[in-house]
Amino acid sequence: MRKLVLLQEIYLEAFRDWTQKLLNKYFKVFSVFCAFLLIVVLYAFVFRLSTGFAF
């Protein structure tokens, strides 16, 4: 039983900050992706304005 508790402690200590680091990286990638999409939308809007699109 002691070995099981020891393995559990080792496992918990190894993956304690893992989810926080993963979420941090995920949100950084997501924010860059959103910024890229906003730039595409702004480009399309300026392109339509410059070509004389009738709103």
C-alpha positions in Angstrom: 0.0 0.0 0.0 2.9 2.4 0.8 4.3 1.8 -2.7 1.0 2.8 -4.3 0.8 6.0 -2.3 4.4 6.7 -3.2 3.6 6.2 -6.9 0.6 8.4 -6.6 2.7 11.2 -5.1 5.3 10.9 -7.8 2.7 11.0 -10.5 0.9 14.1 -9.0 4.2 15.9 -8.6 5.3 15.2 -12.1 2.1 16.6 -13.7 1.2 19.3 -11.3 2.0 22.3 -13.5 1.5 20.5 -16.7 -2.0 21.6 -17.4 -1.2 25.3 -16.5 1.6 25.3 -19.0 -0.5 23.6 -21.7 -3.4 26.1 -21.2 -1.0 29.0 -21.3 0.5 27.9 -24.6 -3.0 27.1 -26.0 -4.3 30.6 -25.2 -1.2 32.2 -26.8 -1.7 30.3 -30.0 -5.5 31.1 -29.9 -4.8 34.8 -29.5 -2.4 34.9 -32.4 -5.0 33.0 -34.5 -7.7 35.5 -33.6 -5.4 38.5 -34.4 -4.6 36.9 -37.8 -8.4 36.5 -38.5 -9.0 40.2 -37.6 -6.2 41.3 -39.9 -7.8 39.3 -42.7 -11.2 40.9 -42.1 -9.7 44.4 -42.0 -7.9 43.6 -45.3 -11.1 42.4 -46.9 -13.0 45.5 -45.7 -10.3 47.9 -47.0 -10.1 46.0 -50.3 -13.9 46.3 -50.8 -13.8 50.1 -50.0 -10.9 50.7 -52.4 -12.6 48.8 -55.3 -15.9 50.8 -54.9 -18.2 48.1 -53.5 -21.7 49.5 -53.0 -22.8 49.0 -49.4 
